[in-house]
Amino acid sequence: MAGAVQEIKQTGLASTRRTTKPVRTKLDITVLYGGMGPEREVSLQSGVAVAQALIRRGHSVDLCDLTPDRLAGLDDVGDVAFIALHGAFGEDGTLQRALDDRGIRYCGADAAASSLAMDKVAAKRRCINAGLPTPPYVVATAEQSQKGFERAVATLRLPVVVKPTDSGSSVDTYICRSVDPLLNAIDRVTNQYGRALIECCIEGPELTVGILDGEALPVCQIRTRREFYNYQAKYLDNDTEYLFDMDLPATLLQRVQELSRRAFEVLGCRDFGRVDWMVDASTGEPFFLEVNTIPGFTSHSLLPKAAARIGLSFDDLCQRIIDLTMARKRSD
């Protein structure tokens, strides 16, 4: 992967120079990518794209492929680390804590906010306490019996969505419209992940809102030919549609933007992210799904698409994130 990017080294840059305010002069930037699990390939694509953009902006860039058992590359991080890892390890606070322990400046949410946002159940509870609308849900665990599963979901109406509580990219996510597929999905997810989030399936338009420096970017509607916006629709399909001009009320779009800013704040996030929503087609009400603290930076990714709508190119977006990161005090 890294071989496709000219002037990017696979070993760390031995630089100790640090800055404390946003600058556009040349920086030593380490792009952290790779990770583990089903989102690794997407992370590799994101990391290379970010590295290329920052090179075009005149920075010296090092690509560092990380996994939980291979952290030596963090010892050579330059002025700042740009995190482009998705899912477990890269987005759940683990990597952020490792960076904090080493006193390394990095982009995006801190360890606490990353951990909170990655745990879909904890994030939903925090948002409910803040008055944000989210689909009714229950949690199933691997220790429950089948009768326990049945009791857990008895209060929900079908169809429901079953997903891991702490995974991304819609991996191992199922829409269940009858009891037998539902119980099978709960069994599969709990056996693999320990817990499953089961929430009422909101059927209607799917919306997403990018957040940059605390401000909501234009709302994007996602349309896929698949049953829902799953991993294939996100990263492999060429017919998934991303609409910024849509036949939805302006008042709804404004409300979703405001609620997205609120969710981002409630979970303690910073710099950039993406907030996902479903709109009930029968009532027009939006329902919060989750905040992605490290959204993708691939050709299919939504944050770069939304930034482009306000005149920020992909290179502009990456530079803006670096500026936000460098503007913070190291202890923030």
SEBA-87290 format. One record per residue (C-alpha): residue number from 1; residue in one letter; x, y, z. Coordinates in steps of 0.5 Angstrom, whole numbers, plus 500, padded with zeros to 3 digits. Layout:
# residues N
   nr  rest    x    y    z
  NUM     A    X    Y    Z
...
END
This chain:
# residues 332
   nr  rest    x    y    z
    1     M  500  500  500
    2     A  505  505  502
    3     G  509  504  496
    4     A  504  507  492
    5     V  506  514  495
    6     Q  512  517  493
    7     E  516  520  499
    8     I  513  517  504
    9     K  517  513  509
   10     Q  515  507  513
   11     T  519  508  519
   12     G  518  514  523
   13     L  521  521  522
   14     A  526  522  528
   15     S  524  529  530
   16     T  522  532  537
   17     R  521  539  534
   18     R  514  541  537
   19     T  509  547  535
   20     T  504  550  539
   21     K  500  554  534
   22     P  497  553  527
   23     V  502  554  522
   24     R  502  552  515
   25     T  510  552  514
   26     K  513  545  513
   27     L  511  540  519
   28     D  514  533  520
   29     I  507  529  520
   30     T  506  522  522
   31     V  500  519  519
   32     L  497  513  523
   33     Y  494  508  519
   34     G  492  500  519
   35     G  490  497  525
   36     M  486  491  525
   37     G  480  487  524
   38     P  475  488  518
   39     E  476  496  517
   40     R  484  495  516
   41     E  483  496  509
   42     V  479  502  509
   43     S  484  505  514
   44     L  490  503  509
   45     Q  486  507  504
   46     S  485  513  508
   47     G  492  513  511
   48     V  495  514  504
   49     A  490  519  501
   50     V  491  523  507
   51     A  499  522  507
   52     Q  498  524  499
   53     A  494  531  501
   54     L  499  533  506
   55     I  505  532  502
   56     R  502  536  497
   57     R  501  541  502
   58     G  509  541  503
   59     H  509  537  509
   60     S  514  531  511
   61     V  510  525  512
   62     D  511  518  515
   63     L  506  513  514
   64     C  506  508  520
   65     D  502  502  520
   66     L  500  500  527
   67     T  497  494  531
   68     P  496  493  538
   69     D  502  489  539
   70     R  506  493  534
   71     L  507  500  537
   72     A  514  502  536
   73     G  513  507  531
   74     L  510  511  536
   75     D  517  513  538
   76     D  519  516  532
   77     V  512  521  531
   78     G  514  528  528
   79     D  511  534  530
   80     V  504  531  530
   81     A  500  525  529
   82     F  494  524  524
   83     I  490  518  526
   84     A  487  515  520
   85     L  485  508  524
   86     H  478  506  524
   87     G  474  501  529
   88     A  477  498  535
   89     F  484  500  537
   90     G  484  506  533
   91     E  478  509  534
   92     D  476  507  541
   93     G  481  510  546
   94     T  486  505  546
   95     L  491  509  541
   96     Q  489  515  544
   97     R  491  513  551
   98     A  498  511  548
   99     L  499  517  545
  100     D  497  521  551
  101     D  502  517  555
  102     R  508  519  550
  103     G  506  526  550
  104     I  504  526  543
  105     R  500  531  539
  106     Y  494  528  535
  107     C  488  530  531
  108     G  481  528  533
  109     A  477  526  539
  110     D  481  525  546
  111     A  481  518  549
  112     A  475  519  553
  113     A  471  522  548
  114     S  473  516  543
  115     S  471  511  548
  116     L  465  514  549
  117     A  463  515  542
  118     M  465  508  540
  119     D  461  504  545
  120     K  454  505  542
  121     V  450  504  548
  122     A  454  509  553
  123     A  453  514  547
  124     K  446  513  546
  125     R  445  513  554
  126     R  449  520  554
  127     C  445  523  548
  128     I  438  521  551
  129     N  440  524  558
  130     A  441  530  554
  131     G  435  530  550
  132     L  437  527  543
  133     P  432  523  540
  134     T  435  516  539
  135     P  431  509  537
  136     P  428  505  543
  137     Y  433  499  544
  138     V  435  494  549
  139     V  442  490  550
  140     A  443  483  549
  141     T  449  479  552
  142     A  453  472  551
  143     E  451  470  558
  144     Q  443  470  556
  145     S  439  464  554
  146     Q  435  464  548
  147     K  429  466  553
  148     G  433  472  555
  149     F  434  474  548
  150     E  426  474  547
  151     R  425  477  554
  152     A  430  483  552
  153     V  427  484  545
  154     A  419  483  547
  155     T  419  491  548
  156     L  421  493  541
  157     R  417  492  535
  158     L  419  489  529
  159     P  423  490  525
  160     V  429  491  529
  161     V  437  492  527
  162     V  442  488  531
  163     K  449  490  531
  164     P  455  490  535
  165     T  456  495  541
  166     D  463  497  539
  167     S  464  496  532
  168     G  464  500  526
  169     S  463  500  518
  170     S  456  496  519
  171     V  460  490  520
  172     D  456  484  523
  173     T  450  489  522
  174     Y  443  485  521
  175     I  436  488  519
  176     C  431  483  522
  177     R  424  483  520
  178     S  421  476  524
  179     V  423  473  530
  180     D  427  467  528
  181     P  432  471  524
  182     L  433  476  530
  183     L  435  471  535
  184     N  440  468  530
  185     A  443  475  529
  186     I  443  476  536
  187     D  446  469  537
  188     R  452  471  532
  189     V  453  478  535
  190     T  453  476  542
  191     N  458  470  541
  192     Q  463  474  537
  193     Y  463  481  541
  194     G  460  479  547
  195     R  454  484  547
  196     A  449  486  542
  197     L  445  492  541
  198     I  438  491  538
  199     E  434  498  536
  200     C  428  499  533
  201     C  429  500  525
  202     I  427  507  523
  203     E  425  506  516
  204     G  426  512  512
  205     P  432  517  509
  206     E  439  516  512
  207     L  442  522  513
  208     T  449  524  515
  209     V  453  530  518
  210     G  460  532  518
  211     I  463  536  523
  212     L  469  540  523
  213     D  471  545  528
  214     G  465  544  532
  215     E  461  547  526
  216     A  456  542  522
  217     L  457  541  514
  218     P  452  540  509
  219     V  447  535  510
  220     C  448  529  506
  221     Q  443  523  504
  222     I  445  516  503
  223     R  441  512  498
  224     T  443  505  497
  225     R  440  499  492
  226     R  442  494  498
  227     E  437  493  504
  228     F  441  498  508
  229     Y  448  502  508
  230     N  452  496  509
  231     Y  460  495  509
  232     Q  459  493  501
  233     A  455  500  500
  234     K  460  504  504
  235     Y  466  502  500
  236     L  465  497  494
  237     D  459  499  491
  238     N  459  505  485
  239     D  452  506  485
  240     T  451  508  492
  241     E  448  515  492
  242     Y  450  521  496
  243     L  445  527  495
  244     F  446  534  498
  245     D  440  537  494
  246     M  435  533  496
  247     D  427  533  497
  248     L  427  534  504
  249     P  424  540  508
  250     A  429  545  510
  251     T  427  546  517
  252     L  429  538  518
  253     L  436  539  515
  254     Q  437  545  520
  255     R  434  541  525
  256     V  439  535  524
  257     Q  445  540  523
  258     E  443  543  530
  259     L  442  536  533
  260     S  449  534  530
  261     R  453  539  533
  262     R  449  538  540
  263     A  451  530  540
  264     F  458  532  538
  265     E  459  536  544
  266     V  455  532  549
  267     L  460  526  547
  268     G  466  531  548
  269     C  469  530  541
  270     R  473  535  538
  271     D  476  537  531
  272     F  472  533  526
  273     G  467  527  526
  274     R  461  525  523
  275     V  454  524  526
  276     D  449  519  523
  277     W  441  519  523
  278     M  435  516  520
  279     V  429  520  519
  280     D  422  516  520
  281     A  419  517  513
  282     S  412  517  517
  283     T  413  522  522
  284     G  419  526  519
  285     E  422  525  526
  286     P  430  524  526
  287     F  433  519  530
  288     F  441  519  532
  289     L  445  513  531
  290     E  452  514  532
  291     V  458  519  532
  292     N  464  517  528
  293     T  470  520  531
  294     I  475  518  525
  295     P  471  518  519
  296     G  474  515  513
  297     F  478  519  508
  298     T  477  515  502
  299     S  474  516  495
  300     H  467  514  498
  301     S  468  517  504
  302     L  462  522  507
  303     L  466  528  511
  304     P  471  530  505
  305     K  464  530  500
  306     A  461  535  505
  307     A  467  539  506
  308     A  467  540  498
  309     R  460  543  499
  310     I  463  549  502
  311     G  469  549  498
  312     L  474  545  502
  313     S  478  541  498
  314     F  481  534  500
  315     D  487  537  501
  316     D  484  543  505
  317     L  480  539  509
  318     C  487  535  512
  319     Q  490  541  513
  320     R  485  544  517
  321     I  485  538  521
  322     I  492  539  522
  323     D  491  547  524
  324     L  486  545  529
  325     T  491  540  532
  326     M  497  544  532
  327     A  492  550  535
  328     R  491  546  542
  329     K  495  546  548
  330     R  499  539  549
  331     S  495  538  555
  332     D  488  539  552
END
